[in-house]
Amino acid sequence: MATDSFLPPSGTRDFLAAESDVRERAFATVREVFGRFGFQPLQTPAFERLEVLTGKYGDEGDKLVFKILRRGEHEATGEADLALRYDHTVPLAQ
C-alpha cells in the first residue's frame, strides 16, 4: 500500500511505460498533422518574471499566479521575483 509521501502531488499523475508510449504516439500524430499545415513547435520556460504576470488582470488574475521565491543571497527575504505561467499568452506575445 502506497503512503501519501509516494503519491504524486494533487492534480498530477505518473505515466508508466505503456501509457507513456500511447501518449507519445498520440503527440507524434498531432505534431505531424499540425506540421502539414505549417505550424511550428514552440518551447518556452514554464516561468516568467513576476511583474510580467501580475497587475494586469486585477486581483482575480493575480490569484492564478504561483510565485517562485527568490534564490541565492536573496532567499531569506521571502520575496518572489518569478512565477509559473498559467498559459502561453506571454510567450506567444514575445
Buried (B, 14 or more C-beta within 10 A) or exposed (E): EEEEEEEEEEEEEEEEEEEEEEEEEEEEEEEEEEEEEEEEEEEEEEBBEBEBBBEEEEEEEBEBBEBBEBEEEEEEEEEBBBBBBBEEEBBEEE
